[in-house]
Amino acid sequence: MPEPHMTKKMRLDVNGTILDFVELVNIEVGHEGGVESKYGQTWTGTQYKPWNRHKVGMHRVRFTIRRWYKAGVSDDILYDLYDNDTEFTLKEYLNDITGEMNGVEIYQCQIYRYTPETGTPNDIVIEEANGEGLTWGEEIITTPPPCTPTECIINGGFETNDTWHTTTGWDDGSGGGASVTSADAHGGSWSDFCYSQGILQAIDLDIPVSAITTFGFWYNGIDGSACFKIYYTDATDSGWIFFATESSWTYVDIIPYLAVGKSVKNIEIHGGLGTPIYVDDVSLIACI
């Protein structure tokens, strides 16, 4: 089964919730109306008499949304909107040629048709929603506030250390606290030495998954039982996610494992059982 990836260069906002893993979105804005028919008209060689004309009526918006269903998280927001007959505001933003996010905002949307699609047992399930909106804003093109990328992890490189078992920005994780060491480092002079112990970021991050642009760390280890866990603000977590044995510094990208629609509270990284790993340059960069 392919790994889920966050949708890039497109952002779909439903009542303030960013939909990730979007495969397709189609929004058609228009008016009811058309050319008014007139019977008994005469062509004069230059025009009809009496004159025909355009008749423009109410706004009308149609939309289709296709997204991966339960890709890494059991969320079914489109189904809930359909099943509960919920009206919502839909905002679509796309990167233009300059790299800025511009988009269309439509109001009083409702889903009329919902289609779940399945394939072979290894396929990612697709959900498709079709519906209509009543109107759009006075200005169709809008520009959201600019993104300010911010590093949210404290002392991710372990360069600020107090004592052997006390590292600024980190608390003891499962099995006790790991130790800072200068024996091996990916960047700078220090790394964290995990030997059947864990490290836990010392603050509650509270970062929406949709705002995260970079999330990962580097490790060097000889034990396949090393793992990490993501904690969310709703008191759920990712469970322990194991990473492969490596004999050289290797990067772990956490973004594909994040749960859509949630906020990250904390990260815990745990060393192997009986053999050590080195961890360095833990980073979470988000637009906040």
Residue, then its C-alpha position, 0 to 999 in steps of 0.5 A: m500500500p502506498e504511503p500517504h502524503m500530505t497534499k501540497k500546493m493546495r489547501l482545502d478548508v472546511n469550517g476551519t478544518i484543513l482536509d489533507f490527502v485530497e486527490l481532486v477538488n472541482i468548484e464551479v461558480g456561476h449564475e442561473g440564467g441564459v439567453e432569453s428566448k423570444y418567439g415571433q422575432t424578425w431578423t433585420g440583417t443586423q439584429y433580431k427585433p424585438w431584441n433578445r437579451h441575457k437574463v442573469g439570476m441567482h448565484r449557484v456553486r457546484f463542487t466535487i471533493r475526492r480524498w483518501y479515506k482513513a489514510g493514517v487516521s479514522d476520520d470521516i469528515l465528509y461523511d459526517l457533513y453529508d449524514n448530518d445535513t450540515e451547512f459549511t463554508l468551503k475555501e480552496y487555496l492554490n499556489d499561483i505562479t508567484g508561490e502565493m496562496n490564492g483561492v475561492e471561498i463559497y458559503q452555505c454549502q451542503i453535500y447531496r451525494y456521498t460515494p465511498e470507493t473501495g478496491t482490492p484489500n491493499d487499496i486506499v479507500i477513496e471518498e467522494a462528495n458532491g454538493e452545492g453552495l448558495t453564493w460566494g464572497e464579494e471578492i473571489i480571490t483572497t490571500p491568506p496571511p503569510c506563513t511564518p515557519t517556526e521551529c517548535i522543538i526546544n534544543g532539538g540538536f541537544e547542544t544545550n546541556d545541564t548534566w549527563h542526564t538532564t538536557t534542556g528542553w527534554d524530559d525522561g521518556s519511557g524507561g527513564g531518561a537518555s543521556v547526552t553525549s559527544a561521542d557521535a553527533h549528526g550536527g553540532s557537537w552533541s547528540d542524545f544516547c538512547y539505551s533502553q530509555g526514552i526522551l520526551q519534549a518537555i513542553d506541550l506543543d499544541i501544533p495543528v497537523s495542517a500547519i506542519t511543514t517539516f517534522g523528523f529527526w536523525y538517528n544512528g543505531i544498530d537495534g531494530s527495536a527503536c521507536f517513536k510515538i506522537y501524542y495528540t492534544d485529544a489524549t490519543d497517540s500514534g502508538w509506537i512506530f518502529f524504525a529500521t536498523e541503520s549503521s549510519w546517520t539516517y533521517v526519519d520523516i514523521i509527516p506521513y505518520l501524522a493523523v489528519g485533523k489533529s494537533v501534535k502535543n508531544i513526541e517521544i523517541h525511545g532507544g532499542l532494547g539492549t543496544p543503543i541508538y544516537v538521536d540528533d537534530v529533532s525538528l518540527i517546523a510549522c506555520i504558526 
